[in-house]
């Protein structure tokens, strides 16, 4: 059996966790979680000095990834942790990385949506708007932590310039 096309797209060796600008949120799997992620990313983008146009694109990307986690990351009976969606965002060197994790190990597979289809265009939007994206499986951890997956994307963002420096190092 062939490997899934996204199975080998693990994160780059760059230590995103050492990024100066980073944030993380967890949401209970609920139809409103995409709206919460949009609001929180918009606030982080403003705080980090990301331009309005770049922030608009980032907000659309996080919305698509969280919506997919809600729709397709269905919980499996058992632990309540399966009902969580985690969102992590990192900004370093003008590159914004968005990671969305859920409790299902099935990796996303882009599909073609016909003009008549009412859904199925999320990953096409991510492909068109992000510099790159991918997914990788999350191994099961200790303490009952279940296996799942993380879908990520990266976007080169414009930073608001104040004087001679990009704003704001808060």
N, C-alpha and C positions, 0 to 999 in steps of 0.2 A: 504494500500500500504506500502511495506517495505521501510525503510529509505535507502538512497544510502549508500553503504559500506564505503565511505570516508566522509560522512557528519559529523561524530562525531570526526574527526581527527583535531580539532582546535589546534592552537599552544600551546605549553607547557607554564606553568606559568613563566618560566624563562624570565626575562626582556631582550630580545634580543636587544631592542632599547638602552639599557645602555651599550652594548658591546663597548669596546674601538676601535675595528676595525670594521667599518661598512661603507657601501657605497650604494648608490641608483642611478638608472638610469631610465629614461623613454624613450621609443622608440615609434615612430609612427609605427602602424602595416604595415610592409613592409617586403618583403622577405629577405632583408639584415639585419634585426634587430638581428637575431641570431648571425651573424658574428660580429656585434658591441658588443653584450653581451660577446661573447667569448674573444674578444680583451680586453675589459675593465676588465673582471674578471682575465684574465692573468696578467694584469698590477697590479691589487689589490693584487693578490696572491704573486707576486714578492715583492711588497712593504711590505706585512704582513709577509714575511719570510716563506711562504708555500713551501714545497719541490716541485721539478719539477714533480715527479710522482703523488703526490696528486693534484697539480694544473692541470695536464692533465685530471685527473678524474673529477675534479670540472668543468673544461671547457666543457667536454662532457655532464655533467649533465645540466649545464645552457643552453647549446645548445639545448638539447632535450626539456627542459621545455619551452624555448622561442619559439622554432619551433612549439610546440603544441599550445601555446597561439596564434601564428600567424595563424596556420591552422584551429584551431577549435574555437578560441575566436572571431568569426566573429562579426564585428560591426553591431549594429542595427541602423536604421536611426534615425537621431536626433542630439544629441550633438556630437561635435568633440572629446570629452573626451573618447568616446567609441572606438576610433581608437588608443588608447594608450595601451602599454604594460609596466608595471612597474617591475623592477628587484631590489631586495634588497638582500644584502649579509652581513652576520655577522660572525665574528670569535671570539670565546671565548673558552678558556680552550681546545684548540686543536680540536674544533668542528666547522665546517663551515656550516652555514645554508644559503640556497639559497631559496628565495621566488619570484615567478613570478605571477603577477596579471594581469587579463584582464577583459573586460567588459561583459563577458557572465557568467551567474550564473550556467550553466550546469557543474557539476563536472566531472572530467575525469573518464573513466572506462577502465581499462586495458583489452586488447583483445588478442586473440591468432592470430598470423600472420602465415599463412602457408608458406612453403618454396618458393612458387610461388609469394607471395605477395611482392610488391615493397615498401610498407610502413607498418606502424602499429607496429613497434618494440620499439618505443621510451620509453613507460612506462615500458616495459620489461627490457630495459637497465637501467632505473632509479632504478627499483626494485633490479636488480642485483648489481649495483654499490654503491648505497646510503646505509647508515646504516638504514635509515627509510625515508619514505616520506608519504605525505598525501595532503589533500586539504580541504578547508573550504569556505563556501559562505561569501561574503562581503556584509554587509547590505548597502542599499542606504543611503547616507548622505545628509547633507544640501547643499545648493548652487547648486543644480542640479546634484550632484555627484550620479552616478548610482550604482546599485548593480552589483556585479560581483563575481569573485572567486579568491582565491590565492591557487596555488599549490606550495608546499614546499618540500625540501629534506634536509637531514643532512648527513654530511660526516666527519668522523674522519680523520684529516689530520696530516701529519708529518710536523714538523717545522724544518727549517734549524737551526742548532746549531752553534753558534759562541762563542768560549770559553766555559764557563759554563752555558750560558743562551740561550734560544731560541731567534732568531733574528726576526726582529728588532723592538723594541718598539719605533716607530717613532711618 
